[in-house]
Amino acid sequence: MTALLETKSLTIRFGGLTAVDSFNLSINEGDLFGLIGPNGAGKTTVFNMLTGVYLPTEGTAQFDGQLINGKNPVQVARLGISRTFQNIRLFDELSVLENAMTGAHQHARLTVWESLFRLPRHYKEEARQRERAYELLAFMGLDDRAGLTAKQLPYGHRRKLEIARALATEPRLICLDEPAAGMNTGEKSELSALIRKIRDELNVTVLVIEHDMKLVMGICEKVQVLDYGETIALGTPREVQNDPKVIEAYLGGD
């Protein structure tokens, strides 16, 4: 099977510091894949290279057979990769619905003139985006809050709105950067179920970074572990949990 996302020897250096070294990753379509590691291991740096925020110093990253090195975040998103962030990035003064619609704008089928002069096709496209945004808000359990501003949402719902907006870009792969950060136990349980639904019902491949081991080990089918920018383990959740290198990385050696 050809990998949907594949990196080979992906490396990035900041001055004399090697943040990620020779990182190899292979994710197949339909995977629910976890990338974990202690603080400072390089997980978010990997996300930033995959989504066009950082340009790798060495190595390659391919999505569906197409090289994505050097592409900017908009180009990467158009290819079918979306992401969320550790720190929630919403338009606080816009409504919940409008926030979700911003993701759908990426696939707008309009010319500049149609948008500028608000020709009939403009309104048709706007209605399509609105309908899709409502569908995703309903999927995330936020449709009854569509008219609120984003800043009026409680923290857990803000996290879900950011995921809904990412899904509105119609991705084939969604990268979730610590989606459970700051959530309570009940919210984490609900999030776990939603992540599974994203893969199973929306047919979107999922790559997740998360510090909550219970969540990762409960939903991911394959887990890769980074430590100081290098992969130290790869396998099923059970294999990774029992790996001596992983135990040492998290708990410390003698």
Buried (B, 14 or more C-beta within 10 A) or exposed (E): EEBBBBBBEBBBBEEEEBBBBBBEBBBBBBBBBBBBBBEEBBBBBBBBBBBBBBEBBBBEBBBBEEEBBEBEBEEBBEBBBBBBBBEBEBEEEBBBBBBBBBBBEBBBEBEEEBBEEEEEBBEEBBEBBBEBBBBBBEBBEBBEBBEBBBEEBEEBBBBBBBBBBBBBBBBBBBBBBBBBBBBEEEBBBBBBEBBBEBBEEBEBBBBBBBBBBEBBBBBBEBBBBBBBBBBBBBBEBEEBBEBEBBBEBBEEEE
